[in-house]
Amino acid sequence: MNQAIAATSGDKWVVGVDGSDCSLRALDWAARHVVGRASTFEVVTAWESSLFAPEPSSDLSDQNEEGPPKRAARAAAAAAADRVRKSPDLTVEHRATHGGASVVLLDAADDAELLVVGNRGLGGFRRLVLGSTSAQVVAHSVNPTVVVRHEPPAGPDRLLVAVDGSDNSYAAANWALQFATPGTVVTLAMVWDPSLLQVTRAEVASQDARKSAESAFNVWVDALSDSIGTNPATAGIEIARDFSAASPRPRLKELSDESTLFVVGARGHGAVGAMMLGSVSTWLLHHVDVPMAVVPIG
């Protein structure tokens, strides 16, 4: 289970904005965390000729027309960029692109280290998380995506990582350790769901399965703790652990309430199975109040 901590790739963060309060919360969250983690900060918004068109218009004259949707998108992107131009070590860029929100964001983030979005918005970003756009962004992004639902909690960073034994959950843990700064507590949480066992199995078998899962989890956490202790890049980061036998949804929600960022793998198995594609992930995106980072396996 021991996984090496990989180096980050890319030097740009992309934030989707549309002028809504929710997208500005995502923008502010990204601005607070980007310095020292990336050198380029790109603010992106999308506009469409008609919100009722099933597909983005391919008419170039329509795309180039300086109509209200295009002007609003350009104004939102420019205002958002001005809002975060504070650090001399950060290059802030902005653009408004004609097209569907998910396509525009995925294209913009293709060479980025991180994509940040709010969970609700206006115009081209409506239903970014709660509708089809969110599913496309989270399912198809080749890079980590952070979804900001509410005003992020204040105070020291406290990261929660959902671990289920899959390679993708290990990738999520590695990403969290790369993201963490000295003094951050990173809690690795495994929720063992007894309901996954066949009902015909004996109780003793259930207890043995739980002990085996908990033992393997502890061995992995011990090895990871040893590895970060000898890595200068992770100096000052504290690892905590939480193993519980429970229903995954309420337990992960409960743990996330004590965190400032909840990190999950894009796909997994076990209690967090198919994290971004199944009912557990959908429920978490609707109910977890803190920012949520979804990490693909790479």
C-alpha positions in Angstrom: 0.0 0.0 0.0 3.0 2.3 0.2 2.7 5.0 -2.4 5.5 7.5 -3.2 4.7 11.2 -3.0 4.8 12.5 -6.6 5.9 16.0 -7.7 3.2 18.3 -8.9 3.0 19.1 -12.6 1.8 22.3 -14.2 2.1 25.9 -13.0 -1.3 27.4 -13.6 -4.7 27.4 -11.8 -7.9 28.0 -13.6 -11.0 29.5 -11.9 -14.5 29.5 -13.5 -16.4 32.7 -12.8 -19.7 34.2 -14.0 -20.2 37.1 -11.6 -22.4 35.1 -9.2 -21.6 35.2 -5.4 -20.9 31.5 -5.5 -18.3 31.8 -8.3 -16.7 34.7 -6.4 -16.4 32.5 -3.3 -14.5 30.0 -5.4 -12.4 32.8 -6.8 -11.5 34.1 -3.3 -10.7 30.5 -2.1 -8.3 30.0 -5.0 -6.7 33.4 -4.5 -6.0 32.6 -0.9 -4.3 29.4 -1.7 -2.6 29.9 -5.1 0.5 32.0 -4.0 3.4 29.6 -3.6 1.6 26.8 -5.4 1.3 28.3 -8.9 2.6 31.3 -10.8 -0.3 31.8 -13.2 -3.9 32.4 -12.3 -6.4 32.3 -15.1 -10.0 33.5 -14.7 -12.3 32.0 -17.3 -16.0 32.6 -18.1 -18.2 31.2 -20.9 -21.0 32.7 -22.9 -23.5 31.3 -25.3 -25.6 33.0 -28.0 -28.7 31.5 -26.5 -29.2 29.8 -23.2 -31.9 27.7 -24.9 -29.7 26.4 -27.7 -28.9 22.7 -27.3 -25.4 23.2 -28.6 -23.1 26.2 -28.8 -23.5 28.2 -32.0 -20.9 27.5 -34.7 -21.8 30.8 -36.5 -18.6 32.9 -36.3 -20.4 36.1 -36.9 -22.7 35.3 -34.0 -19.7 34.4 -31.8 -17.9 37.7 -32.6 -21.0 39.8 -32.2 -20.6 42.3 -29.3 -24.0 41.4 -27.8 -25.1 41.4 -24.1 -24.0 37.8 -23.3 -20.4 38.4 -24.6 -20.2 41.8 -22.9 -21.4 40.4 -19.6 -18.9 37.5 -19.8 -16.0 39.8 -20.6 -17.0 42.1 -17.8 -17.3 39.3 -15.3 -13.9 37.9 -16.2 -12.2 41.3 -16.1 -13.7 42.2 -12.7 -12.8 38.9 -11.2 -9.2 39.2 -12.4 -9.0 42.7 -10.9 -10.3 41.3 -7.6 -7.3 39.0 -7.3 -4.4 41.1 -8.6 -2.6 41.5 -5.3 0.6 39.4 -5.4 3.6 40.5 -7.5 4.6 36.9 -7.7 1.3 35.9 -9.5 0.4 36.5 -13.2 -3.3 37.0 -13.5 -5.0 36.4 -16.8 -8.6 36.4 -17.9 -10.7 35.4 -20.9 -14.3 35.0 -21.9 -14.9 32.2 -24.4 -17.9 31.3 -26.5 -19.2 27.8 -25.8 -20.8 25.5 -23.3 -19.5 26.0 -19.7 -18.1 22.4 -19.2 -16.3 22.4 -22.6 -14.8 25.9 -22.0 -13.6 25.0 -18.5 -12.2 21.6 -19.5 -10.3 23.1 -22.4 -8.9 25.9 -20.3 -7.8 23.5 -17.5 -6.2 21.0 -19.9 -2.7 22.2 -19.0 -3.5 23.5 -15.5 -2.6 22.1 -12.2 -5.9 22.8 -10.6 -9.5 23.8 -11.7 -11.6 25.7 -9.2 -15.4 26.2 -9.6 -18.4 27.3 -7.5 -21.3 24.9 -7.1 -23.9 27.3 -8.4 -23.8 30.2 -10.8 -25.5 32.3 -13.4 -25.6 32.2 -17.2 -23.3 29.7 -18.8 -22.3 28.2 -15.5 -25.7 27.5 -14.1 -26.0 24.0 -12.5 -22.2 23.8 -12.6 -22.2 21.1 -9.9 -25.8 20.2 -9.4 -26.6 19.5 -13.1 -25.0 18.0 -16.2 -22.1 20.5 -16.3 -20.7 19.4 -13.0 -20.8 15.7 -14.0 -18.9 16.5 -17.1 -16.3 18.6 -15.4 -15.7 16.2 -12.6 -15.8 13.1 -14.6 -13.7 14.3 -17.5 -11.1 16.7 -16.0 -7.6 15.3 -16.3 -6.5 17.5 -13.4 -7.7 18.0 -9.8 -10.9 20.0 -9.5 -12.0 21.9 -6.4 -15.7 22.6 -5.9 -16.5 25.4 -3.5 -20.0 25.2 -2.1 -20.3 27.8 0.7 -18.0 30.3 2.3 -14.9 28.3 3.2 -14.2 28.0 7.0 -11.6 30.1 8.5 -8.6 29.0 10.6 -5.6 26.7 10.0 -5.9 24.2 7.1 -7.3 20.9 8.1 -7.5 18.4 5.2 -9.6 15.3 5.1 -8.9 12.5 2.6 -11.3 9.7 1.9 -9.3 6.5 1.5 -10.8 3.1 0.3 -7.7 1.1 -0.7 -7.9 2.0 -4.4 -5.0 3.5 -6.3 -7.0 6.7 -6.9 -7.6 7.2 -3.2 -3.8 6.9 -2.7 -3.3 9.5 -5.5 -5.8 11.8 -3.6 -3.7 11.3 -0.4 -0.5 12.2 -2.2 -2.1 15.3 -3.8 -3.3 16.4 -0.3 0.2 16.1 1.1 1.6 18.1 -1.8 -1.1 20.8 -1.3 -0.6 21.0 2.5 1.7 23.5 4.1 3.6 23.2 7.3 1.3 23.1 10.3 -1.5 21.5 8.3 -3.2 18.4 9.8 -4.1 15.8 7.0 -6.6 13.3 8.3 -6.8 10.0 6.3 -10.2 8.5 6.8 -11.4 5.0 5.8 -15.0 4.1 6.3 -15.5 0.3 6.3 -19.1 -0.4 5.3 -20.3 -3.7 6.8 -23.4 -3.6 4.6 -21.1 -4.5 1.6 -20.7 -8.0 3.0 -23.0 -10.7 1.9 -25.9 -11.1 4.4 -25.3 -14.8 4.5 -21.8 -14.5 5.9 -21.2 -15.3 9.6 -20.7 -12.6 12.1 -17.2 -13.8 12.8 -16.3 -13.4 9.2 -17.5 -9.9 9.3 -15.3 -9.1 12.3 -12.3 -10.7 10.6 -12.9 -8.6 7.5 -13.1 -5.4 9.5 -9.9 -6.3 11.4 -8.1 -7.1 8.2 -9.2 -3.8 6.5 -8.2 -1.8 9.6 -4.8 -3.5 9.8 -4.0 -2.8 6.2 -5.1 0.8 6.6 -2.9 1.3 9.6 0.1 -0.3 7.9 -0.3 2.1 4.9 -0.7 5.2 7.1 2.4 4.2 9.1 4.4 3.8 6.0 3.1 7.2 4.6 3.9 8.9 7.9 7.5 7.5 7.8 7.9 8.7 4.2 6.8 12.3 4.9 9.0 12.5 7.9 12.1 12.1 5.7 10.9 14.3 2.9 11.8 18.0 3.2 8.8 18.9 1.0 6.4 17.7 3.6 8.1 18.9 6.8 5.8 20.2 9.4 2.7 18.3 8.1 0.9 16.2 10.6 -0.9 13.0 9.6 -4.0 11.8 11.5 -6.1 8.8 10.9 -9.7 7.7 11.3 -11.0 4.2 10.7 -14.7 3.5 11.3 -17.3 1.0 10.6 -20.3 3.0 9.4 -22.4 4.1 6.5 -20.0 6.2 4.3 -22.3 9.1 3.5 -23.1 10.4 7.1 -19.6 9.5 8.4 -17.7 11.3 5.7 -20.1 14.3 6.0 -19.4 14.4 9.8 -15.7 14.3 9.4 -15.7 16.9 6.6 -17.5 19.3 9.0 -14.3 19.5 11.0 -12.1 20.1 7.9 -11.3 23.1 5.6 -10.9 20.9 2.5 -12.3 17.4 1.7 -10.2 15.4 -0.8 -11.4 12.4 -2.7 -10.2 10.3 -5.7 -12.2 10.5 -8.9 -12.7 6.8 -8.9 -12.4 4.1 -6.2 -13.9 1.0 -4.8 -15.1 -0.3 -1.5 -17.0 2.1 0.8 -16.1 5.1 -1.5 -16.6 3.0 -4.6 -16.8 5.0 -7.9 -16.6 8.1 -5.8 -17.3 10.6 -8.6 -19.6 8.4 -10.6 -21.9 6.9 -8.0 -24.5 7.8 -5.4 -22.0 8.4 -2.6 -20.2 11.1 -4.6 -23.4 12.8 -5.8 -24.7 12.9 -2.2 -21.4 14.3 -0.9 -21.3 17.0 -3.5 -24.8 18.0 -2.5 -24.2 17.9 1.3 -20.5 18.6 2.1 -20.3 22.2 3.0 -16.5 22.7 2.8 -14.6 22.9 -0.5 -14.2 19.5 -2.1 -11.2 18.5 -4.2 -11.6 15.7 -6.7 -8.3 14.1 -7.8 -8.0 11.9 -10.9 -5.4 9.1 -10.9 -3.4 11.0 -13.5 
